Amino acid sequence: MSNFTIKDSGKRAEFDSGMVRDVTDDKINWSLIADGPMLKRWAVHLTNGAKKYEARNWMKAKGPTERDRFKESAFRHFMSWYYGETDEDHASGVFFNICGHEYVRDKLEEK
């Protein structure tokens, strides 16, 4: 038996079937990130990176130098995207590098 509890807002949504659930007000709707083309393109970018290096290689980053490299790369990819360059998926490169930067930033703040 676990010690988990079920969170309860105190409000209820009733369905035609008679099922009752807690409401979703103020809860993150994670499915919204799947809208549009970028989630799949980001996944392709990560998949290609995993082939080139290894899966989750970017998650080894832990210091200011690596954080700054992510930021530099994000800006370079953004400018390439902005100017319409199509030699790489620069929009996915922006996503990847911002994620890497924020990942390392969070690691540094935990210290």
VOBA-528018 format. One line per field, with one value per atom (N, C-alpha, C, O): residue number from 1; x, y, z; residue in three letters; atom name. Coordinates in steps of 0.2 Angstrom, whole numbers, plus 5000, padded with zeros to 4 digits. Each point is the difference from the previous one (the first is absolute). Layout:
pos	c(NUM	...);
X	c(X	...);
Y	c(Y	...);
Z	c(Z	...);
code	c(ala	...);
site	c(CA	...);
REM end
This chain:
pos	c(1	1	1	1	2	2	2	2	3	3	3	3	4	4	4	4	5	5	5	5	6	6	6	6	7	7	7	7	8	8	8	8	9	9	9	9	10	10	10	10	11	11	11	11	12	12	12	12	13	13	13	13	14	14	14	14	15	15	15	15	16	16	16	16	17	17	17	17	18	18	18	18	19	19	19	19	20	20	20	20	21	21	21	21	22	22	22	22	23	23	23	23	24	24	24	24	25	25	25	25	26	26	26	26	27	27	27	27	28	28	28	28	29	29	29	29	30	30	30	30	31	31	31	31	32	32	32	32	33	33	33	33	34	34	34	34	35	35	35	35	36	36	36	36	37	37	37	37	38	38	38	38	39	39	39	39	40	40	40	40	41	41	41	41	42	42	42	42	43	43	43	43	44	44	44	44	45	45	45	45	46	46	46	46	47	47	47	47	48	48	48	48	49	49	49	49	50	50	50	50	51	51	51	51	52	52	52	52	53	53	53	53	54	54	54	54	55	55	55	55	56	56	56	56	57	57	57	57	58	58	58	58	59	59	59	59	60	60	60	60	61	61	61	61	62	62	62	62	63	63	63	63	64	64	64	64	65	65	65	65	66	66	66	66	67	67	67	67	68	68	68	68	69	69	69	69	70	70	70	70	71	71	71	71	72	72	72	72	73	73	73	73	74	74	74	74	75	75	75	75	76	76	76	76	77	77	77	77	78	78	78	78	79	79	79	79	80	80	80	80	81	81	81	81	82	82	82	82	83	83	83	83	84	84	84	84	85	85	85	85	86	86	86	86	87	87	87	87	88	88	88	88	89	89	89	89	90	90	90	90	91	91	91	91	92	92	92	92	93	93	93	93	94	94	94	94	95	95	95	95	96	96	96	96	97	97	97	97	98	98	98	98	99	99	99	99	100	100	100	100	101	101	101	101	102	102	102	102	103	103	103	103	104	104	104	104	105	105	105	105	106	106	106	106	107	107	107	107	108	108	108	108	109	109	109	109	110	110	110	110	111	111	111	111);
X	c(5004	4996	5004	5005	4994	5004	4997	4995	5009	4998	4998	4999	5000	4997	4993	4996	5003	4993	4998	5004	4989	4997	4999	4996	5007	4999	4992	4997	5000	4993	4999	5002	4996	4998	4994	4998	4998	4993	4995	4994	5008	4995	4999	5005	4989	4999	4997	4997	5005	4997	4997	5002	4991	4996	4999	4999	5002	4999	4993	4997	5001	4994	4999	4995	5011	5000	4999	4998	5002	5000	5006	5001	5005	5006	5002	4997	5006	5002	5007	5003	5000	5007	5001	4996	5010	5003	5000	5001	4998	5001	5007	5005	4996	5007	5002	5006	4990	5002	5007	5002	5002	5007	5005	5005	4993	5005	5003	4997	5009	5004	4997	4999	4999	4998	5006	5002	5001	5007	4998	5005	4989	4999	5001	5001	4999	5000	5007	5001	5004	5007	5000	5005	4991	5000	4997	5000	4996	4997	5006	5005	4994	5005	5005	5000	5005	5005	5006	5004	4997	5007	5001	5006	4989	5002	5003	5005	4992	5003	5007	5005	4996	5006	5005	5006	4993	5004	5002	5006	4990	5001	5005	5004	4995	5004	5007	5005	4996	5006	5004	5006	4990	5003	5002	5005	4991	5002	5006	5004	4996	5006	5007	5005	4994	5005	5003	5005	4990	5001	5004	5005	4994	5004	5007	5005	4996	5006	5004	5006	4991	5004	4998	5003	4992	4996	4994	5000	4995	4994	5002	5003	4994	5000	5007	5002	5003	5006	5000	5004	4992	4999	4999	5001	4996	4998	5006	5000	5006	5006	5003	5004	4993	5002	4999	4994	5010	4999	5003	4999	5005	5003	4998	4997	5006	4999	5002	4997	5009	5003	4995	4998	4999	4995	4994	4997	5000	4994	5001	4996	5010	5001	5000	4998	5005	5001	4993	4998	4997	4993	4997	4997	5004	4998	5002	4996	5011	5003	4997	4998	5001	4997	4993	4998	4998	4993	5000	4995	5009	5000	5002	4997	5008	5002	4995	4998	4998	4995	4994	4997	5002	4994	5001	4996	5010	5002	5000	4997	5005	4999	4993	4998	4998	4993	4997	4996	5006	4997	5001	4996	5010	5002	4998	5002	4994	4997	5005	4999	5007	5004	4997	4997	5004	4997	5005	4998	5008	5005	5000	5002	4994	4999	4993	4997	5000	4994	5002	5000	5001	5002	4995	5002	4991	4995	5001	5000	5001	5001	5007	5000	5005	5006	4999	5003	4993	4998	4997	5002	4993	4997	5005	5000	5004	5005	5004	5001	5002	5005	4997	5003	4991	4997	4998	5001	4997	4999	5006	5001	5005	5006	5003	5002	4997	5002	4996	5003	4990	4996	5001	5000	5002	5002	5006	5000	5005	5006	4999	5003	4993	4999	4996	5002	4993	4997	5005	5000	5005	5005	5004	5001	5001	5004	4997	5003	4990	4996	4999	4999	5001	4999	5006	5000	5006	5006	5000	5005);
Y	c(4994	5006	5006	5001	5004	5006	5006	4999	5006	5005	5006	5006	4993	5005	5002	4996	5011	5002	5003	5001	4999	5003	5007	5002	5003	5007	5001	4997	5008	5002	5007	5004	4999	5007	5002	5006	4989	5001	5001	5001	5000	5001	4994	4996	5003	4994	5001	5005	4991	5000	4993	4995	5006	4994	4999	5005	4989	4998	4996	4998	5002	4997	4993	4998	4999	4993	4999	4994	5011	5000	5000	5001	4999	5000	5007	5005	4995	5006	5001	4995	5011	5001	5006	5005	4996	5007	5004	4998	5009	5004	5001	4999	5004	5001	5007	5002	5002	5007	5001	4996	5008	5002	4994	5000	4995	4994	5001	5002	4996	5001	4995	4994	5008	4996	4998	5004	4991	4998	4998	5001	4997	4998	5006	4999	5007	5006	5001	5002	4995	5000	4996	5001	4994	4996	5004	4997	5008	5004	5003	5002	4998	5003	4995	4994	5008	4996	4999	4996	5008	5001	4994	4998	4999	4994	4995	4997	5001	4995	5001	4996	5011	5002	5000	4998	5004	5000	4993	4998	4997	4993	4997	4996	5006	4998	5003	4996	5010	5003	4996	4999	4999	4997	4993	4997	5000	4993	5000	4996	5009	5001	5001	4998	5006	5002	4993	4999	4997	4994	4995	4996	5004	4996	5003	4996	5010	5004	4999	4998	5003	5000	4994	4994	5006	4995	5003	5006	4990	5002	5004	4998	5008	5004	5002	5002	4998	5003	5007	5002	5002	5007	5001	5005	4990	5000	4999	5001	4998	4999	5007	5001	5004	5007	5002	4999	5005	5002	5006	5003	5001	5006	5006	4999	5007	5006	5000	5003	4994	5000	4996	5002	4992	4997	5004	5000	5003	5004	5005	5001	5003	5005	4998	5003	4991	4997	4999	5001	4996	4999	5007	5000	5005	5007	5003	5002	4997	5002	4996	5004	4990	4996	5002	5000	5001	5002	5006	5000	5005	5006	4999	5003	4993	4999	4997	5002	4993	4996	5005	5000	5004	5005	5005	5001	5001	5005	4996	5003	4991	4996	4999	5001	4997	5000	5006	5000	5006	5006	5002	5003	4996	5001	4995	5001	4994	4995	4995	4997	5002	4995	4993	4999	4997	4993	4994	4995	5007	4994	4996	4994	5008	4996	5002	5005	4991	5002	5004	4998	5009	5004	5002	5001	4998	5001	4995	5001	4993	4994	5001	4999	5004	5002	5005	5000	5005	5005	4996	5001	4995	4997	4996	5000	4996	4995	5004	4999	5007	5003	5004	5001	5002	5003	4995	5002	4992	4995	4998	4999	5000	4999	5005	4999	5008	5005	5000	5001	4998	5000	4994	5001	4994	4994	5001	4998	5005	5001	5006	4999	5006	5005	4998	5001	4994	4997	4996	5000	4996	4996	5005	4999	5007	5004	5004	5001	5000	5003	4995	5002	4992	4995	4999	4998	5004	5000	5005	5000);
Z	c(5000	5000	5000	5004	4992	4999	5005	5003	4998	5004	4996	5003	4991	4995	5002	5002	4997	5001	4993	4996	5003	4994	5002	5004	4992	5001	4998	4996	5008	4999	5000	5005	4990	5000	5003	5002	5000	5003	4995	5001	4992	4995	4996	5000	4997	4996	4993	4999	4996	4994	4999	5001	4997	4999	4992	4997	5001	4993	4999	5005	4989	4998	5002	5002	4999	5002	5007	5003	5001	5007	5004	5006	4990	5003	5002	4998	5008	5003	5001	5002	4996	5001	5003	5000	5003	5002	4993	4995	5006	4994	4998	5004	4990	4998	5000	4998	5005	5001	5003	5005	4993	5002	5000	5003	4993	4999	4993	4996	5004	4994	4994	5002	4993	4994	4996	4995	5007	4996	4993	4996	5002	4993	4995	4994	5009	4995	4997	4995	5008	4997	4994	4996	5003	4994	4994	4994	5007	4994	4996	5002	4991	4996	4998	5003	4993	4998	5004	4999	5006	5004	5004	5001	5003	5004	4996	5002	4993	4995	4998	5000	4997	4998	5005	4999	5007	5006	5001	5002	4998	5001	4995	5002	4992	4994	5002	4999	5003	5001	5006	4999	5006	5005	4998	5002	4994	4997	4996	5001	4995	4996	5004	4998	5007	5005	5003	5002	5000	5004	4995	5003	4991	4995	4999	5000	5000	4999	5006	5000	5006	5007	5004	4999	5005	5003	5003	5001	5001	5003	5006	5004	4997	5006	5001	5006	4989	5001	5003	5004	4993	5002	5008	5003	5000	5007	5004	5006	4991	5004	5002	5005	4991	5002	5007	5002	5001	5007	5002	5006	4990	5002	4996	4995	5007	4997	4993	4995	5003	4993	4996	4994	5008	4996	4999	4995	5011	4999	4995	4996	5004	4996	4993	4995	5004	4993	4997	4994	5010	4998	4998	4995	5009	4999	4993	4996	5003	4994	4994	4995	5005	4995	4999	4994	5011	4999	4996	4996	5006	4996	4993	4995	5004	4993	4996	4994	5009	4996	4999	4995	5010	4999	4994	4996	5004	4994	4994	4995	5005	4993	4999	4994	5011	4998	4998	4995	5008	4999	4993	4996	5001	4993	4995	4994	5009	4995	4997	4995	5009	4998	5001	5005	4990	5000	5000	4998	5003	5000	5006	5000	5005	5006	5002	4998	5007	5003	5006	5006	4992	5005	5006	5005	4993	5005	5006	5006	4992	5005	5003	5006	4991	5003	5006	5005	4994	5005	5006	5005	4993	5006	5004	5006	4990	5004	5004	5006	4992	5003	5006	5005	4994	5006	5005	5006	4992	5005	5004	5006	4990	5003	5005	5006	4992	5004	5007	5005	4994	5006	5005	5006	4991	5003	5005	5006	4991	5003	5006	5005	4993	5004	5007	5005	4994	5005	5005	5006	4990	5004	5004	5006	4991	5004	5006	5005	4994	5005	5006	5006	4993	5005	5004	5006	4992	5004	5006	5003);
code	c(met	met	met	met	ser	ser	ser	ser	asn	asn	asn	asn	phe	phe	phe	phe	thr	thr	thr	thr	ile	ile	ile	ile	lys	lys	lys	lys	asp	asp	asp	asp	ser	ser	ser	ser	gly	gly	gly	gly	lys	lys	lys	lys	arg	arg	arg	arg	ala	ala	ala	ala	glu	glu	glu	glu	phe	phe	phe	phe	asp	asp	asp	asp	ser	ser	ser	ser	gly	gly	gly	gly	met	met	met	met	val	val	val	val	arg	arg	arg	arg	asp	asp	asp	asp	val	val	val	val	thr	thr	thr	thr	asp	asp	asp	asp	asp	asp	asp	asp	lys	lys	lys	lys	ile	ile	ile	ile	asn	asn	asn	asn	trp	trp	trp	trp	ser	ser	ser	ser	leu	leu	leu	leu	ile	ile	ile	ile	ala	ala	ala	ala	asp	asp	asp	asp	gly	gly	gly	gly	pro	pro	pro	pro	met	met	met	met	leu	leu	leu	leu	lys	lys	lys	lys	arg	arg	arg	arg	trp	trp	trp	trp	ala	ala	ala	ala	val	val	val	val	his	his	his	his	leu	leu	leu	leu	thr	thr	thr	thr	asn	asn	asn	asn	gly	gly	gly	gly	ala	ala	ala	ala	lys	lys	lys	lys	lys	lys	lys	lys	tyr	tyr	tyr	tyr	glu	glu	glu	glu	ala	ala	ala	ala	arg	arg	arg	arg	asn	asn	asn	asn	trp	trp	trp	trp	met	met	met	met	lys	lys	lys	lys	ala	ala	ala	ala	lys	lys	lys	lys	gly	gly	gly	gly	pro	pro	pro	pro	thr	thr	thr	thr	glu	glu	glu	glu	arg	arg	arg	arg	asp	asp	asp	asp	arg	arg	arg	arg	phe	phe	phe	phe	lys	lys	lys	lys	glu	glu	glu	glu	ser	ser	ser	ser	ala	ala	ala	ala	phe	phe	phe	phe	arg	arg	arg	arg	his	his	his	his	phe	phe	phe	phe	met	met	met	met	ser	ser	ser	ser	trp	trp	trp	trp	tyr	tyr	tyr	tyr	tyr	tyr	tyr	tyr	gly	gly	gly	gly	glu	glu	glu	glu	thr	thr	thr	thr	asp	asp	asp	asp	glu	glu	glu	glu	asp	asp	asp	asp	his	his	his	his	ala	ala	ala	ala	ser	ser	ser	ser	gly	gly	gly	gly	val	val	val	val	phe	phe	phe	phe	phe	phe	phe	phe	asn	asn	asn	asn	ile	ile	ile	ile	cys	cys	cys	cys	gly	gly	gly	gly	his	his	his	his	glu	glu	glu	glu	tyr	tyr	tyr	tyr	val	val	val	val	arg	arg	arg	arg	asp	asp	asp	asp	lys	lys	lys	lys	leu	leu	leu	leu	glu	glu	glu	glu	glu	glu	glu	glu	lys	lys	lys	lys);
site	c(N	CA	C	O	N	CA	C	O	N	CA	C	O	N	CA	C	O	N	CA	C	O	N	CA	C	O	N	CA	C	O	N	CA	C	O	N	CA	C	O	N	CA	C	O	N	CA	C	O	N	CA	C	O	N	CA	C	O	N	CA	C	O	N	CA	C	O	N	CA	C	O	N	CA	C	O	N	CA	C	O	N	CA	C	O	N	CA	C	O	N	CA	C	O	N	CA	C	O	N	CA	C	O	N	CA	C	O	N	CA	C	O	N	CA	C	O	N	CA	C	O	N	CA	C	O	N	CA	C	O	N	CA	C	O	N	CA	C	O	N	CA	C	O	N	CA	C	O	N	CA	C	O	N	CA	C	O	N	CA	C	O	N	CA	C	O	N	CA	C	O	N	CA	C	O	N	CA	C	O	N	CA	C	O	N	CA	C	O	N	CA	C	O	N	CA	C	O	N	CA	C	O	N	CA	C	O	N	CA	C	O	N	CA	C	O	N	CA	C	O	N	CA	C	O	N	CA	C	O	N	CA	C	O	N	CA	C	O	N	CA	C	O	N	CA	C	O	N	CA	C	O	N	CA	C	O	N	CA	C	O	N	CA	C	O	N	CA	C	O	N	CA	C	O	N	CA	C	O	N	CA	C	O	N	CA	C	O	N	CA	C	O	N	CA	C	O	N	CA	C	O	N	CA	C	O	N	CA	C	O	N	CA	C	O	N	CA	C	O	N	CA	C	O	N	CA	C	O	N	CA	C	O	N	CA	C	O	N	CA	C	O	N	CA	C	O	N	CA	C	O	N	CA	C	O	N	CA	C	O	N	CA	C	O	N	CA	C	O	N	CA	C	O	N	CA	C	O	N	CA	C	O	N	CA	C	O	N	CA	C	O	N	CA	C	O	N	CA	C	O	N	CA	C	O	N	CA	C	O	N	CA	C	O	N	CA	C	O	N	CA	C	O	N	CA	C	O	N	CA	C	O	N	CA	C	O	N	CA	C	O	N	CA	C	O	N	CA	C	O	N	CA	C	O	N	CA	C	O	N	CA	C	O	N	CA	C	O	N	CA	C	O	N	CA	C	O	N	CA	C	O	N	CA	C	O	N	CA	C	O	N	CA	C	O	N	CA	C	O);
REM end
